[in-house]
Structures are given as structure tokens and as C-alpha cells.
Amino acid sequence: MTNNTGKIVQIISAVVDVHFSDNNSLPKILNALECNNNGSKVILEVAQHIGDNIARCISMHPTDGL
């Protein structure tokens, strides 16, 4: 397991776009990402690479507050 850090750039309902600093840190499709939402863990699954080092993900939890 690698520990790459990305930044959420867009949220539309359960779809979350996450930007990574370089192409080498972009997670593979179907990998899980973990983010913190005010103390609770939110799991995102990478569904697509949409370019510019952005991974389009599907949230497995509510995205309110992200």
C-alpha cells in the first residue's frame, strides 16, 4: 500500500475528482482511496483517469462535508 496524497477538486453527489501532484502518484483504476471527513473515514473507489493527473472516484459513503 502506498501513501499518496491528493486534493479533492470537485464533488458532484457521489462522484469525487481527486488531483494528484504527478502522474506517478495517480492510483490505478479500482484502487481505494481513503479521506478524512471531520473524523470519519470516507472510502473512494477510482473509476476513471480523466487527464491532468485527476482520478474520478465514486464515494462509498456520504460526501456531505467534504
C-alpha positions as CSV (number, residue, x, y, z in Angstrom):
1,M,0.0,0.0,0.0
2,T,1.4,3.4,-1.0
3,N,0.6,6.6,0.8
4,N,0.0,9.2,-1.9
5,T,-1.7,12.5,-1.1
6,G,-4.2,14.0,-3.4
7,K,-6.5,17.1,-3.3
8,I,-10.3,16.9,-3.9
9,V,-11.1,19.4,-6.7
10,Q,-14.7,18.6,-7.4
11,I,-17.7,16.8,-5.8
12,I,-20.9,16.1,-7.5
13,S,-23.1,13.9,-5.4
14,A,-21.2,10.6,-5.1
15,V,-18.6,11.5,-7.8
16,V,-15.4,12.9,-6.4
17,D,-12.5,14.2,-8.6
18,V,-9.1,14.0,-6.9
19,H,-6.0,15.7,-8.2
20,F,-2.5,14.2,-7.7
21,S,0.8,16.1,-8.0
22,D,2.3,13.9,-10.7
23,N,1.4,11.0,-13.0
24,N,3.5,8.5,-10.9
25,S,1.3,9.1,-7.9
26,L,-2.0,8.6,-9.8
27,P,-3.7,5.5,-8.3
28,K,-4.8,2.7,-10.5
29,I,-8.4,2.2,-11.5
30,L,-10.4,0.2,-8.9
31,N,-8.0,1.2,-6.2
32,A,-9.5,2.5,-3.0
33,L,-8.7,6.0,-1.6
34,E,-9.3,7.0,2.0
35,C,-10.1,10.5,3.1
36,N,-11.0,12.1,6.4
37,N,-14.3,13.9,6.8
38,N,-14.2,15.6,10.2
39,G,-13.0,12.4,12.0
40,S,-14.9,9.8,10.0
41,K,-13.3,7.8,7.2
42,V,-14.7,8.1,3.7
43,I,-13.7,5.5,1.1
44,L,-13.5,6.4,-2.6
45,E,-13.0,4.0,-5.5
46,V,-11.1,5.1,-8.5
47,A,-13.3,4.7,-11.6
48,Q,-11.6,6.7,-14.3
49,H,-8.5,8.8,-15.1
50,I,-9.8,12.0,-16.7
51,G,-6.4,13.6,-17.5
52,D,-4.3,16.3,-15.8
53,N,-3.5,13.8,-13.0
54,I,-7.1,13.7,-11.9
55,A,-8.8,10.5,-10.7
56,R,-12.6,10.4,-10.9
57,C,-13.8,8.4,-8.0
58,I,-17.1,7.0,-6.6
59,S,-17.7,7.5,-2.9
60,M,-18.8,4.5,-0.8
61,H,-20.1,6.9,1.9
62,P,-22.0,10.2,2.0
63,T,-19.9,13.1,0.8
64,D,-21.6,15.8,2.9
65,G,-18.9,18.0,4.5
66,L,-16.1,17.0,2.2
